[in-house]
Amino acid sequence: MVERSQKEVWKITPWVMLLLLLGNFVLMAFDAREANSQQRVIRVWSQTAADFVQSPVTFVSSSVTNYFSSISSMRTAQSENDALKQRVQELEVEVQNSKSLAAENERLNSLLGLKAEIPYKFLPAQIIGRDTSVWFDTSIINRGSLDGVKLNMPVVTNGGLVGRITMVSPLTAQVALITKDKAGLGAVVGALGASNALGVVSGTGKKEILEMGYVPGSVEVKVGESVYTTGQDGIYPANLKLGEVIEVRSGSATVTQQIFIQPSAKLSSMQEVAVLLYEPPPRPEFDKTLPNAKKK
């Protein structure tokens, strides 16, 4: 055992006293309690001291958590937004398809109304192609020889005459529109049998315009009168509506009139048509022999 001198003992005595006092203070503080809540004072102090450290840590932790939560929420919201946009587009397409089907159904129903107006069988068809160039003004329909379509069969809509079949394949057919057809067709201004304004209608090369010639200048023709086929051309049946008179250039007793007609069929916007399963009656064969000719 190391013996210490009295001088050394006096030197360490204050430090021993300080340690004893500090230990006593700690024991007193540890056992001290609040008067009201009876909680240990040291626990309250330690919790207070811990708050200085815990509060910033909690704030930072909450901020980081909220940041990543907001990013996740934004991604979820973006995904939901994209899904909603796609659904809206799908609904718009469905609405557009419904409108198209309704319009098509209305047009087909209007074609069915032809049964009461035209005493001929007809074949509904759709326009699947157009050629509106300078040299050709034709449309292609989705009916052909397999459906009974033949050359020169008339094509109509609920508005009136469209044209005639000029080319046929097994599945499709070509329709020459009356505005471009130079062959000419027999027509009458007014009711057939009650009007003397008989002439020939042909295409002018201009869209939506027909010209009627060979009408005597002595016959009165008024703007707004309706024009119908006569059936004398050997292609179209009688009483098919062609259109209405929009201009009359008067003639004289020796000069025929020029009459311009707007077709009643909407040729530029038609989508459904009807092919009349009509074939003109055969023309009678005339006796080509001369009356006084001697038979050998």
C-alpha angles and dihedrals in degrees: 000000000000113000117216125208122240090251093057091047090055090051096055096037095086091051092050090050091049091051091048092049092047091049090048090049091051092049091048092047091047092052096039116110135193115256096231106035098024089224119149109262093219090056091052091049094047091049090049091050091047090054091064088060100032098050097061091042091051091047093051092044092049092048092051092046092048091048094055091041090054091050090051091047091050091052091048091048091048091051091048090047092052090048091050092049091051091049091050090052091049090051091049090053091048091050091048091049090049091052091048091049091048091050091047091049090051092051092048090049089052089053089053087058088067089076090075093047104039121050093209135090113253138191119223113228139174128229107243100168143016137201112193098164124135094262099038132038103178142132131213120224130197095241127089146163091301087065093049098263115152137182118285094014109150120250119208143170130204086272098056145272118355104176142276139285111265101168132025133195127174094267106019141032137202121235121205108210119230091237090067101031108109094182092090130220134222113260142169132205106231128357118348110249093020100063132064093199095108121158148127124281122206138165120272098203088247121110116259094001130110129181126216120201141175093051109141115248091231092064115090115232122181132202111257096033117132124245124213137182119259099202091232094117093071093235109070127046120238126271099030108144115241102178143270133301112256101169137019124195104195123228133190140240089289101028121067123227128255111227123185120203134195110216115242092215114084095236097176097052106031117127104168125043138168127234111216109225088219128141118183117241114262115268116243116256111237122219104257095194119105116248094238097037115125119230115233 
